[in-house]
Structures are given as structure tokens and as C-alpha cells.
Amino acid sequence: MSNSTASAASAGKRLEGKVAIITGGASGIGACTVKLFIIHGAKVIIADVQDDLGLSLCKDIASENISYVHCDVTKESDVKNIVDTAILKYGRLDIMYSNAGIGGQFHISTILEAESEDFKRVLDVNLHGGFLCAKHAARVMIPERKGVILFTSSDMSVTAGLGPHAYVTSKVALVGLAKNLCVDLGKHGIRVNCISPSLNATPLVFSTMKMDKNAIGKLFESSTVLKGAVLEAEDVAETALFLASDESKVISGQNIVIDGGYGTTNLAFNMKLQELMSRNQTN
């Protein structure tokens, strides 16, 4: 490799030398982000409860810059351990991507069918888990006066009625947590943001909707304002890369919604109006 090529390759690595923890990193959006962060020069610790998938991903990537640590984000001791592991292994933590989450009872349609234990469990993983990740990341980032904390929220954080109460509540609350942390941690040079993707082909969506990748893609495109594009897990990873990199050095307290413009409007009235006009023309 020539000096110019090596220089270009190095310049293209947007996370060169940075250390990242990605929870829920063994599959779906998390796994895509792990791969992308590694390509861009980061040292990544995968934190997940899916041990087989996590270890398999490390083997597939086959890089000295990747490792796996079992972590249940609802247990503070586990979250503390992954942060301590990053410090022991690399001496620093630059990026905490709190991505782990569960869907809960997506098959229910009313609060009357909702189960209290499910509500508690979803908030424990999605919200409390995010809180613990932020708390322990901040513990080691504050002395360094820099760092990035990211959360995976959902387009349901800005558009109501699309999911069960537990899931929507947890994702809305994550946005509130991120904004409050932005104010709390900004004076220490720490940036905090949310990523809120719409429907995309991940294991969580597969298990929830019982649809294959092509069907999910068609459903996404048919429901969004933007045509000709389908949201992939890789698109979410690219957003995480941008927010984790120095390219977004002044962006904090934001909820980046990736939904093809779905949340900008309600197309239901327009569709019903067109249906009515078409019916009147044929009568």
C-alpha cells in the first residue's frame, strides 16, 4: 500500500482509536453497528445476553479490536462490569451505544389487555437499561471531559398509536432521558443523542410481525412519504457512526428520526378523500 493510499484509508476511518461499547450488539442494528465501527477503526465491546451470537460475531469479524462480554442491561453489576472491562482493556471509553431493547406484547391492541409484568419488564430493559448504561459511561467519561452516549429509541417516540403502551412509553422516555442528560453532561464535553428508526428488518421485527425481509421493506416504502428507499439496519448503523464521530461534534440533545418522512404528516385523510372522490366520479 502506498503512503497516499494508507493516508486515505486512515482518513476514512472516522472512529480511529476510539473505544465503544454497544449493548444488544450481537444481532440486528447492534451487530450492523459493531461491524461498521470496526471498519472505521474503533475498538468495540459487544454487550449482550445472546452469548452464542455475540461470540460468533467476534469470530466472523476476526479482529483483535472486538470482544464480547455477557451483559444483562437490567443488572447494574453487569453494566458496571462492561464499563470497567473497557477501562481495564483499553484505558478509556469514548462511545456508549445503549441499543439493547425488547418489544414486549406487540400483539395487544388495548390497555385492557396489557399485563403489568410485561409493562415493567419492557421499561426495565429499554429505559432502566439505558439509564444504567448512561450512568456508568458518565462515570468514566466525566474525568476525561469528553464522550458520546447514544440510545436507540423509535419513530414511535414521535408518532403515537403505532405500538403497545409499554414499548412506546419506554421509547418516548428515552428521548426525555437523552435531553436531560444532554444538559447534565454537556458541561463535561459529553454529547448525548437518540436514534429513532422506523420499521426495518431486524430479528425483533421478524419475531413481532411474522414477516420476511421483503414484506417488511414493501410495507415501509408503501407507508412513507419518501419513495424509492427502504430502511435497513445498516442505515441506522450509519447514523450511529455519524453521531459517534467528530463530524457531529456540536450535535447533542437530539432525536434523529429515520422514517422516510412518515412522521411529518398523516396520510389517512388524504387517502380517504381520494377514495371518496373516486367513488363519487363513478356514481
ChimeraX commands (.cxc) that place a marker at each C-alpha (Angstrom):
marker #1 position 0.00,0.00,0.00 radius 0.5
marker #1 position 1.41,3.39,-0.98 radius 0.5
marker #1 position 1.77,6.20,1.53 radius 0.5
marker #1 position -1.03,8.15,-0.15 radius 0.5
marker #1 position -3.35,5.13,-0.12 radius 0.5
marker #1 position -2.54,4.43,3.52 radius 0.5
marker #1 position -3.20,8.06,4.39 radius 0.5
marker #1 position -6.55,7.99,2.56 radius 0.5
marker #1 position -7.54,4.77,4.30 radius 0.5
marker #1 position -6.62,6.23,7.68 radius 0.5
marker #1 position -8.54,9.42,6.94 radius 0.5
marker #1 position -11.58,7.33,6.07 radius 0.5
marker #1 position -11.60,5.68,9.49 radius 0.5
marker #1 position -13.91,8.03,11.33 radius 0.5
marker #1 position -13.53,6.33,14.75 radius 0.5
marker #1 position -9.82,5.61,14.64 radius 0.5
marker #1 position -8.54,4.82,18.14 radius 0.5
marker #1 position -11.90,5.24,19.85 radius 0.5
marker #1 position -13.35,2.66,22.25 radius 0.5
marker #1 position -17.04,1.77,22.06 radius 0.5
marker #1 position -19.49,-0.39,23.96 radius 0.5
marker #1 position -22.58,-1.50,22.03 radius 0.5
marker #1 position -25.34,-3.15,24.04 radius 0.5
marker #1 position -27.60,-5.50,22.14 radius 0.5
marker #1 position -24.64,-5.78,19.79 radius 0.5
marker #1 position -24.96,-9.46,18.93 radius 0.5
marker #1 position -27.74,-9.11,16.36 radius 0.5
marker #1 position -29.83,-6.69,14.30 radius 0.5
marker #1 position -28.98,-2.99,14.43 radius 0.5
marker #1 position -26.36,-3.63,17.09 radius 0.5
marker #1 position -24.45,-6.19,15.00 radius 0.5
marker #1 position -24.50,-3.91,11.94 radius 0.5
marker #1 position -23.13,-1.08,14.06 radius 0.5
marker #1 position -20.42,-3.30,15.53 radius 0.5
marker #1 position -19.21,-4.20,12.02 radius 0.5
marker #1 position -19.27,-0.59,10.83 radius 0.5
marker #1 position -17.48,0.74,13.92 radius 0.5
marker #1 position -14.73,-1.88,13.48 radius 0.5
marker #1 position -14.30,-0.89,9.82 radius 0.5
marker #1 position -13.87,2.71,10.95 radius 0.5
marker #1 position -11.11,1.92,13.40 radius 0.5
marker #1 position -12.93,1.59,16.71 radius 0.5
marker #1 position -12.23,-0.96,19.40 radius 0.5
marker #1 position -15.63,-2.49,20.21 radius 0.5
marker #1 position -17.00,-4.43,23.14 radius 0.5
marker #1 position -20.23,-6.26,22.33 radius 0.5
marker #1 position -22.53,-6.40,25.37 radius 0.5
marker #1 position -25.47,-8.78,25.09 radius 0.5
marker #1 position -27.24,-11.76,26.67 radius 0.5
marker #1 position -27.08,-13.74,23.42 radius 0.5
marker #1 position -23.74,-15.37,24.13 radius 0.5
marker #1 position -23.63,-17.70,21.11 radius 0.5
marker #1 position -24.46,-14.90,18.67 radius 0.5
marker #1 position -22.02,-12.49,20.30 radius 0.5
marker #1 position -19.12,-14.94,20.24 radius 0.5
marker #1 position -19.99,-15.98,16.68 radius 0.5
marker #1 position -19.95,-12.34,15.54 radius 0.5
marker #1 position -16.50,-11.87,17.08 radius 0.5
marker #1 position -15.30,-14.97,15.25 radius 0.5
marker #1 position -16.77,-13.82,11.93 radius 0.5
marker #1 position -15.23,-10.35,12.16 radius 0.5
marker #1 position -11.92,-11.86,13.32 radius 0.5
marker #1 position -10.37,-8.64,14.57 radius 0.5
marker #1 position -8.18,-8.04,17.58 radius 0.5
marker #1 position -10.28,-4.94,18.21 radius 0.5
marker #1 position -13.50,-6.78,19.04 radius 0.5
marker #1 position -14.58,-8.69,22.14 radius 0.5
marker #1 position -17.75,-9.97,23.76 radius 0.5
marker #1 position -18.94,-9.61,27.34 radius 0.5
marker #1 position -22.17,-11.07,28.67 radius 0.5
marker #1 position -24.36,-8.25,29.94 radius 0.5
marker #1 position -27.95,-8.02,31.11 radius 0.5
marker #1 position -28.61,-4.28,31.00 radius 0.5
marker #1 position -31.21,-4.56,33.75 radius 0.5
marker #1 position -28.46,-5.57,36.20 radius 0.5
marker #1 position -26.30,-2.69,37.37 radius 0.5
marker #1 position -23.45,-5.04,38.24 radius 0.5
marker #1 position -23.36,-6.26,34.63 radius 0.5
marker #1 position -23.37,-2.75,33.20 radius 0.5
marker #1 position -20.68,-1.63,35.64 radius 0.5
marker #1 position -18.63,-4.64,34.59 radius 0.5
marker #1 position -18.67,-3.85,30.87 radius 0.5
marker #1 position -17.55,-0.28,31.51 radius 0.5
marker #1 position -14.84,-1.45,33.90 radius 0.5
marker #1 position -13.78,-4.02,31.28 radius 0.5
marker #1 position -13.35,-1.26,28.68 radius 0.5
marker #1 position -11.19,0.76,31.07 radius 0.5
marker #1 position -9.11,-2.26,32.10 radius 0.5
marker #1 position -8.64,-3.43,28.50 radius 0.5
marker #1 position -8.21,-0.11,26.70 radius 0.5
marker #1 position -7.84,2.56,29.37 radius 0.5
marker #1 position -10.78,4.61,28.08 radius 0.5
marker #1 position -14.38,4.65,26.89 radius 0.5
marker #1 position -15.34,7.08,24.13 radius 0.5
marker #1 position -18.73,5.78,22.99 radius 0.5
marker #1 position -21.58,4.10,24.84 radius 0.5
marker #1 position -24.29,2.97,22.44 radius 0.5
marker #1 position -27.25,1.80,24.52 radius 0.5
marker #1 position -29.06,-0.22,21.87 radius 0.5
marker #1 position -30.43,-3.25,23.74 radius 0.5
marker #1 position -34.21,-3.42,23.81 radius 0.5
marker #1 position -37.27,-5.67,23.72 radius 0.5
marker #1 position -40.71,-5.25,22.19 radius 0.5
marker #1 position -42.99,-6.82,24.76 radius 0.5
marker #1 position -46.61,-7.61,23.94 radius 0.5
marker #1 position -46.90,-6.22,20.42 radius 0.5
marker #1 position -49.94,-8.40,19.70 radius 0.5
marker #1 position -52.21,-6.48,22.09 radius 0.5
marker #1 position -54.34,-3.56,20.92 radius 0.5
marker #1 position -55.70,-2.03,24.13 radius 0.5
marker #1 position -54.55,-1.23,27.64 radius 0.5
marker #1 position -57.22,-3.59,28.94 radius 0.5
marker #1 position -55.20,-6.50,27.51 radius 0.5
marker #1 position -51.85,-5.22,28.77 radius 0.5
marker #1 position -50.12,-7.11,31.57 radius 0.5
marker #1 position -48.43,-5.20,34.37 radius 0.5
marker #1 position -45.42,-7.53,34.45 radius 0.5
marker #1 position -44.84,-7.05,30.73 radius 0.5
marker #1 position -45.00,-3.26,31.16 radius 0.5
marker #1 position -42.44,-3.41,33.97 radius 0.5
marker #1 position -40.15,-5.74,32.02 radius 0.5
marker #1 position -40.13,-3.57,28.87 radius 0.5
marker #1 position -39.35,-0.42,30.86 radius 0.5
marker #1 position -36.70,-2.28,32.83 radius 0.5
marker #1 position -34.81,-3.31,29.69 radius 0.5
marker #1 position -35.46,-0.37,27.39 radius 0.5
marker #1 position -35.45,2.55,29.82 radius 0.5
marker #1 position -33.76,1.48,33.04 radius 0.5
marker #1 position -31.12,-0.34,31.00 radius 0.5
marker #1 position -30.43,2.87,29.11 radius 0.5
marker #1 position -30.21,4.80,32.36 radius 0.5
marker #1 position -27.65,2.36,33.78 radius 0.5
marker #1 position -25.56,2.48,30.60 radius 0.5
marker #1 position -25.52,6.29,30.70 radius 0.5
marker #1 position -24.73,6.38,34.42 radius 0.5
marker #1 position -21.70,4.12,34.20 radius 0.5
marker #1 position -20.47,5.61,30.94 radius 0.5
marker #1 position -20.63,9.07,32.51 radius 0.5
marker #1 position -18.69,7.77,35.50 radius 0.5
marker #1 position -15.59,7.28,33.34 radius 0.5
marker #1 position -16.25,9.96,30.71 radius 0.5
marker #1 position -16.61,12.91,33.10 radius 0.5
marker #1 position -12.98,12.81,34.29 radius 0.5
marker #1 position -11.86,12.78,30.63 radius 0.5
marker #1 position -14.24,15.65,29.78 radius 0.5
marker #1 position -15.41,14.00,26.57 radius 0.5
marker #1 position -17.53,11.14,25.29 radius 0.5
marker #1 position -20.62,10.15,23.33 radius 0.5
marker #1 position -23.74,8.41,24.65 radius 0.5
marker #1 position -26.32,7.14,22.16 radius 0.5
marker #1 position -29.71,5.49,22.63 radius 0.5
marker #1 position -31.81,3.52,20.18 radius 0.5
marker #1 position -35.33,4.89,20.53 radius 0.5
marker #1 position -38.02,4.52,17.84 radius 0.5
marker #1 position -40.15,6.55,15.45 radius 0.5
marker #1 position -42.88,5.68,17.95 radius 0.5
marker #1 position -41.28,8.30,20.19 radius 0.5
marker #1 position -42.79,10.97,17.92 radius 0.5
marker #1 position -45.86,9.23,16.44 radius 0.5
marker #1 position -48.49,7.80,18.77 radius 0.5
marker #1 position -50.72,4.80,18.30 radius 0.5
marker #1 position -48.27,2.56,16.43 radius 0.5
marker #1 position -47.33,0.19,19.22 radius 0.5
marker #1 position -48.21,-1.16,22.67 radius 0.5
marker #1 position -48.15,1.21,25.63 radius 0.5
marker #1 position -45.09,-0.31,27.30 radius 0.5
marker #1 position -42.88,-0.09,24.22 radius 0.5
marker #1 position -44.00,3.41,23.20 radius 0.5
marker #1 position -43.65,4.72,26.76 radius 0.5
marker #1 position -40.13,3.34,27.04 radius 0.5
marker #1 position -39.04,4.90,23.75 radius 0.5
marker #1 position -40.58,8.31,24.49 radius 0.5
marker #1 position -38.93,8.27,27.91 radius 0.5
marker #1 position -35.53,7.50,26.36 radius 0.5
marker #1 position -35.76,10.73,24.37 radius 0.5
marker #1 position -36.53,12.63,27.56 radius 0.5
marker #1 position -33.61,10.95,29.31 radius 0.5
marker #1 position -31.27,11.87,26.45 radius 0.5
marker #1 position -32.33,15.52,26.54 radius 0.5
marker #1 position -31.90,15.74,30.29 radius 0.5
marker #1 position -28.51,14.05,30.09 radius 0.5
marker #1 position -27.51,16.48,27.35 radius 0.5
marker #1 position -27.99,19.33,29.83 radius 0.5
marker #1 position -26.42,17.45,32.73 radius 0.5
marker #1 position -23.34,16.19,30.90 radius 0.5
marker #1 position -22.74,18.93,28.36 radius 0.5
marker #1 position -20.54,20.87,30.75 radius 0.5
marker #1 position -18.23,17.85,30.80 radius 0.5
marker #1 position -17.95,17.76,27.00 radius 0.5
marker #1 position -20.19,14.69,26.71 radius 0.5
marker #1 position -22.73,14.55,23.89 radius 0.5
marker #1 position -25.99,12.59,24.19 radius 0.5
marker #1 position -28.37,11.76,21.33 radius 0.5
marker #1 position -31.16,9.38,20.32 radius 0.5
marker #1 position -31.63,7.47,17.08 radius 0.5
marker #1 position -35.26,6.69,16.27 radius 0.5
marker #1 position -35.64,4.28,13.35 radius 0.5
marker #1 position -38.89,3.24,11.76 radius 0.5
marker #1 position -39.77,-0.28,10.66 radius 0.5
marker #1 position -36.73,-2.22,9.44 radius 0.5
marker #1 position -35.72,-5.84,9.05 radius 0.5
marker #1 position -34.28,-6.92,12.41 radius 0.5
marker #1 position -34.79,-10.11,14.46 radius 0.5
marker #1 position -37.09,-8.16,16.82 radius 0.5
marker #1 position -39.33,-7.10,13.92 radius 0.5
marker #1 position -39.25,-10.59,12.38 radius 0.5
marker #1 position -40.45,-12.18,15.62 radius 0.5
marker #1 position -43.02,-9.46,16.28 radius 0.5
marker #1 position -44.62,-9.13,12.85 radius 0.5
marker #1 position -44.06,-12.63,11.44 radius 0.5
marker #1 position -43.00,-11.12,8.10 radius 0.5
marker #1 position -39.93,-11.68,5.93 radius 0.5
marker #1 position -37.44,-9.00,4.89 radius 0.5
marker #1 position -39.05,-8.26,1.52 radius 0.5
marker #1 position -42.52,-7.87,3.04 radius 0.5
marker #1 position -41.18,-5.53,5.72 radius 0.5
marker #1 position -39.40,-3.46,3.08 radius 0.5
marker #1 position -42.53,-3.14,0.96 radius 0.5
marker #1 position -44.59,-2.16,4.00 radius 0.5
marker #1 position -42.06,0.53,4.93 radius 0.5
marker #1 position -41.96,2.06,1.46 radius 0.5
marker #1 position -45.72,1.96,1.00 radius 0.5
marker #1 position -46.28,3.85,4.25 radius 0.5
marker #1 position -43.61,6.55,3.96 radius 0.5
marker #1 position -43.56,9.89,2.18 radius 0.5
marker #1 position -40.15,9.13,0.65 radius 0.5
marker #1 position -40.34,6.60,-2.18 radius 0.5
marker #1 position -37.60,4.50,-3.71 radius 0.5
marker #1 position -35.79,3.78,-0.44 radius 0.5
marker #1 position -36.18,1.04,2.15 radius 0.5
marker #1 position -34.82,1.41,5.69 radius 0.5
marker #1 position -32.14,-1.15,6.53 radius 0.5
marker #1 position -30.37,-1.85,9.81 radius 0.5
marker #1 position -27.22,-0.60,8.06 radius 0.5
marker #1 position -28.84,2.84,7.68 radius 0.5
marker #1 position -29.29,3.04,11.44 radius 0.5
marker #1 position -25.66,1.98,11.91 radius 0.5
marker #1 position -24.53,4.76,9.56 radius 0.5
marker #1 position -26.46,7.26,11.67 radius 0.5
marker #1 position -24.81,5.93,14.81 radius 0.5
marker #1 position -21.43,6.25,13.12 radius 0.5
marker #1 position -22.09,9.90,12.30 radius 0.5
marker #1 position -23.29,10.72,15.81 radius 0.5
marker #1 position -20.37,8.86,17.39 radius 0.5
marker #1 position -17.78,10.58,15.22 radius 0.5
marker #1 position -16.25,14.03,15.49 radius 0.5
marker #1 position -18.28,15.05,12.41 radius 0.5
marker #1 position -21.19,15.66,14.79 radius 0.5
marker #1 position -19.10,17.39,17.45 radius 0.5
marker #1 position -21.73,20.08,18.17 radius 0.5
marker #1 position -24.84,17.85,17.96 radius 0.5
marker #1 position -26.32,16.94,21.33 radius 0.5
marker #1 position -29.77,16.50,22.85 radius 0.5
marker #1 position -31.29,15.50,19.51 radius 0.5
marker #1 position -33.66,12.74,18.48 radius 0.5
marker #1 position -32.70,11.73,14.94 radius 0.5
marker #1 position -35.79,10.16,13.38 radius 0.5
marker #1 position -35.16,7.78,10.45 radius 0.5
marker #1 position -38.59,7.17,8.96 radius 0.5
marker #1 position -38.63,8.36,5.35 radius 0.5
marker #1 position -40.73,11.34,6.39 radius 0.5
marker #1 position -43.57,9.23,7.81 radius 0.5
marker #1 position -43.86,11.30,10.98 radius 0.5
marker #1 position -44.20,14.59,9.10 radius 0.5
marker #1 position -47.78,14.01,8.06 radius 0.5
marker #1 position -50.90,11.91,8.42 radius 0.5
marker #1 position -51.84,10.49,5.04 radius 0.5
marker #1 position -55.05,8.86,6.24 radius 0.5
marker #1 position -57.28,11.90,5.49 radius 0.5
marker #1 position -55.83,12.35,2.00 radius 0.5
marker #1 position -56.30,8.67,1.19 radius 0.5
marker #1 position -59.90,8.70,2.39 radius 0.5
marker #1 position -60.57,11.92,0.45 radius 0.5
marker #1 position -59.19,10.43,-2.77 radius 0.5
marker #1 position -61.23,7.28,-2.18 radius 0.5
marker #1 position -64.39,9.35,-1.69 radius 0.5
marker #1 position -63.76,11.49,-4.79 radius 0.5
marker #1 position -63.09,8.40,-6.89 radius 0.5
marker #1 position -66.33,6.83,-5.65 radius 0.5
marker #1 position -68.30,9.99,-6.46 radius 0.5
marker #1 position -66.90,10.12,-10.00 radius 0.5
marker #1 position -68.03,6.58,-10.70 radius 0.5
marker #1 position -71.56,7.19,-9.39 radius 0.5
marker link #1:1,2 radius 0.2
marker link #1:2,3 radius 0.2
marker link #1:3,4 radius 0.2
marker link #1:4,5 radius 0.2
marker link #1:5,6 radius 0.2
marker link #1:6,7 radius 0.2
marker link #1:7,8 radius 0.2
marker link #1:8,9 radius 0.2
marker link #1:9,10 radius 0.2
marker link #1:10,11 radius 0.2
marker link #1:11,12 radius 0.2
marker link #1:12,13 radius 0.2
marker link #1:13,14 radius 0.2
marker link #1:14,15 radius 0.2
marker link #1:15,16 radius 0.2
marker link #1:16,17 radius 0.2
marker link #1:17,18 radius 0.2
marker link #1:18,19 radius 0.2
marker link #1:19,20 radius 0.2
marker link #1:20,21 radius 0.2
marker link #1:21,22 radius 0.2
marker link #1:22,23 radius 0.2
marker link #1:23,24 radius 0.2
marker link #1:24,25 radius 0.2
marker link #1:25,26 radius 0.2
marker link #1:26,27 radius 0.2
marker link #1:27,28 radius 0.2
marker link #1:28,29 radius 0.2
marker link #1:29,30 radius 0.2
marker link #1:30,31 radius 0.2
marker link #1:31,32 radius 0.2
marker link #1:32,33 radius 0.2
marker link #1:33,34 radius 0.2
marker link #1:34,35 radius 0.2
marker link #1:35,36 radius 0.2
marker link #1:36,37 radius 0.2
marker link #1:37,38 radius 0.2
marker link #1:38,39 radius 0.2
marker link #1:39,40 radius 0.2
marker link #1:40,41 radius 0.2
marker link #1:41,42 radius 0.2
marker link #1:42,43 radius 0.2
marker link #1:43,44 radius 0.2
marker link #1:44,45 radius 0.2
marker link #1:45,46 radius 0.2
marker link #1:46,47 radius 0.2
marker link #1:47,48 radius 0.2
marker link #1:48,49 radius 0.2
marker link #1:49,50 radius 0.2
marker link #1:50,51 radius 0.2
marker link #1:51,52 radius 0.2
marker link #1:52,53 radius 0.2
marker link #1:53,54 radius 0.2
marker link #1:54,55 radius 0.2
marker link #1:55,56 radius 0.2
marker link #1:56,57 radius 0.2
marker link #1:57,58 radius 0.2
marker link #1:58,59 radius 0.2
marker link #1:59,60 radius 0.2
marker link #1:60,61 radius 0.2
marker link #1:61,62 radius 0.2
marker link #1:62,63 radius 0.2
marker link #1:63,64 radius 0.2
marker link #1:64,65 radius 0.2
marker link #1:65,66 radius 0.2
marker link #1:66,67 radius 0.2
marker link #1:67,68 radius 0.2
marker link #1:68,69 radius 0.2
marker link #1:69,70 radius 0.2
marker link #1:70,71 radius 0.2
marker link #1:71,72 radius 0.2
marker link #1:72,73 radius 0.2
marker link #1:73,74 radius 0.2
marker link #1:74,75 radius 0.2
marker link #1:75,76 radius 0.2
marker link #1:76,77 radius 0.2
marker link #1:77,78 radius 0.2
marker link #1:78,79 radius 0.2
marker link #1:79,80 radius 0.2
marker link #1:80,81 radius 0.2
marker link #1:81,82 radius 0.2
marker link #1:82,83 radius 0.2
marker link #1:83,84 radius 0.2
marker link #1:84,85 radius 0.2
marker link #1:85,86 radius 0.2
marker link #1:86,87 radius 0.2
marker link #1:87,88 radius 0.2
marker link #1:88,89 radius 0.2
marker link #1:89,90 radius 0.2
marker link #1:90,91 radius 0.2
marker link #1:91,92 radius 0.2
marker link #1:92,93 radius 0.2
marker link #1:93,94 radius 0.2
marker link #1:94,95 radius 0.2
marker link #1:95,96 radius 0.2
marker link #1:96,97 radius 0.2
marker link #1:97,98 radius 0.2
marker link #1:98,99 radius 0.2
marker link #1:99,100 radius 0.2
marker link #1:100,101 radius 0.2
marker link #1:101,102 radius 0.2
marker link #1:102,103 radius 0.2
marker link #1:103,104 radius 0.2
marker link #1:104,105 radius 0.2
marker link #1:105,106 radius 0.2
marker link #1:106,107 radius 0.2
marker link #1:107,108 radius 0.2
marker link #1:108,109 radius 0.2
marker link #1:109,110 radius 0.2
marker link #1:110,111 radius 0.2
marker link #1:111,112 radius 0.2
marker link #1:112,113 radius 0.2
marker link #1:113,114 radius 0.2
marker link #1:114,115 radius 0.2
marker link #1:115,116 radius 0.2
marker link #1:116,117 radius 0.2
marker link #1:117,118 radius 0.2
marker link #1:118,119 radius 0.2
marker link #1:119,120 radius 0.2
marker link #1:120,121 radius 0.2
marker link #1:121,122 radius 0.2
marker link #1:122,123 radius 0.2
marker link #1:123,124 radius 0.2
marker link #1:124,125 radius 0.2
marker link #1:125,126 radius 0.2
marker link #1:126,127 radius 0.2
marker link #1:127,128 radius 0.2
marker link #1:128,129 radius 0.2
marker link #1:129,130 radius 0.2
marker link #1:130,131 radius 0.2
marker link #1:131,132 radius 0.2
marker link #1:132,133 radius 0.2
marker link #1:133,134 radius 0.2
marker link #1:134,135 radius 0.2
marker link #1:135,136 radius 0.2
marker link #1:136,137 radius 0.2
marker link #1:137,138 radius 0.2
marker link #1:138,139 radius 0.2
marker link #1:139,140 radius 0.2
marker link #1:140,141 radius 0.2
marker link #1:141,142 radius 0.2
marker link #1:142,143 radius 0.2
marker link #1:143,144 radius 0.2
marker link #1:144,145 radius 0.2
marker link #1:145,146 radius 0.2
marker link #1:146,147 radius 0.2
marker link #1:147,148 radius 0.2
marker link #1:148,149 radius 0.2
marker link #1:149,150 radius 0.2
marker link #1:150,151 radius 0.2
marker link #1:151,152 radius 0.2
marker link #1:152,153 radius 0.2
marker link #1:153,154 radius 0.2
marker link #1:154,155 radius 0.2
marker link #1:155,156 radius 0.2
marker link #1:156,157 radius 0.2
marker link #1:157,158 radius 0.2
marker link #1:158,159 radius 0.2
marker link #1:159,160 radius 0.2
marker link #1:160,161 radius 0.2
marker link #1:161,162 radius 0.2
marker link #1:162,163 radius 0.2
marker link #1:163,164 radius 0.2
marker link #1:164,165 radius 0.2
marker link #1:165,166 radius 0.2
marker link #1:166,167 radius 0.2
marker link #1:167,168 radius 0.2
marker link #1:168,169 radius 0.2
marker link #1:169,170 radius 0.2
marker link #1:170,171 radius 0.2
marker link #1:171,172 radius 0.2
marker link #1:172,173 radius 0.2
marker link #1:173,174 radius 0.2
marker link #1:174,175 radius 0.2
marker link #1:175,176 radius 0.2
marker link #1:176,177 radius 0.2
marker link #1:177,178 radius 0.2
marker link #1:178,179 radius 0.2
marker link #1:179,180 radius 0.2
marker link #1:180,181 radius 0.2
marker link #1:181,182 radius 0.2
marker link #1:182,183 radius 0.2
marker link #1:183,184 radius 0.2
marker link #1:184,185 radius 0.2
marker link #1:185,186 radius 0.2
marker link #1:186,187 radius 0.2
marker link #1:187,188 radius 0.2
marker link #1:188,189 radius 0.2
marker link #1:189,190 radius 0.2
marker link #1:190,191 radius 0.2
marker link #1:191,192 radius 0.2
marker link #1:192,193 radius 0.2
marker link #1:193,194 radius 0.2
marker link #1:194,195 radius 0.2
marker link #1:195,196 radius 0.2
marker link #1:196,197 radius 0.2
marker link #1:197,198 radius 0.2
marker link #1:198,199 radius 0.2
marker link #1:199,200 radius 0.2
marker link #1:200,201 radius 0.2
marker link #1:201,202 radius 0.2
marker link #1:202,203 radius 0.2
marker link #1:203,204 radius 0.2
marker link #1:204,205 radius 0.2
marker link #1:205,206 radius 0.2
marker link #1:206,207 radius 0.2
marker link #1:207,208 radius 0.2
marker link #1:208,209 radius 0.2
marker link #1:209,210 radius 0.2
marker link #1:210,211 radius 0.2
marker link #1:211,212 radius 0.2
marker link #1:212,213 radius 0.2
marker link #1:213,214 radius 0.2
marker link #1:214,215 radius 0.2
marker link #1:215,216 radius 0.2
marker link #1:216,217 radius 0.2
marker link #1:217,218 radius 0.2
marker link #1:218,219 radius 0.2
marker link #1:219,220 radius 0.2
marker link #1:220,221 radius 0.2
marker link #1:221,222 radius 0.2
marker link #1:222,223 radius 0.2
marker link #1:223,224 radius 0.2
marker link #1:224,225 radius 0.2
marker link #1:225,226 radius 0.2
marker link #1:226,227 radius 0.2
marker link #1:227,228 radius 0.2
marker link #1:228,229 radius 0.2
marker link #1:229,230 radius 0.2
marker link #1:230,231 radius 0.2
marker link #1:231,232 radius 0.2
marker link #1:232,233 radius 0.2
marker link #1:233,234 radius 0.2
marker link #1:234,235 radius 0.2
marker link #1:235,236 radius 0.2
marker link #1:236,237 radius 0.2
marker link #1:237,238 radius 0.2
marker link #1:238,239 radius 0.2
marker link #1:239,240 radius 0.2
marker link #1:240,241 radius 0.2
marker link #1:241,242 radius 0.2
marker link #1:242,243 radius 0.2
marker link #1:243,244 radius 0.2
marker link #1:244,245 radius 0.2
marker link #1:245,246 radius 0.2
marker link #1:246,247 radius 0.2
marker link #1:247,248 radius 0.2
marker link #1:248,249 radius 0.2
marker link #1:249,250 radius 0.2
marker link #1:250,251 radius 0.2
marker link #1:251,252 radius 0.2
marker link #1:252,253 radius 0.2
marker link #1:253,254 radius 0.2
marker link #1:254,255 radius 0.2
marker link #1:255,256 radius 0.2
marker link #1:256,257 radius 0.2
marker link #1:257,258 radius 0.2
marker link #1:258,259 radius 0.2
marker link #1:259,260 radius 0.2
marker link #1:260,261 radius 0.2
marker link #1:261,262 radius 0.2
marker link #1:262,263 radius 0.2
marker link #1:263,264 radius 0.2
marker link #1:264,265 radius 0.2
marker link #1:265,266 radius 0.2
marker link #1:266,267 radius 0.2
marker link #1:267,268 radius 0.2
marker link #1:268,269 radius 0.2
marker link #1:269,270 radius 0.2
marker link #1:270,271 radius 0.2
marker link #1:271,272 radius 0.2
marker link #1:272,273 radius 0.2
marker link #1:273,274 radius 0.2
marker link #1:274,275 radius 0.2
marker link #1:275,276 radius 0.2
marker link #1:276,277 radius 0.2
marker link #1:277,278 radius 0.2
marker link #1:278,279 radius 0.2
marker link #1:279,280 radius 0.2
marker link #1:280,281 radius 0.2
marker link #1:281,282 radius 0.2
marker link #1:282,283 radius 0.2
view
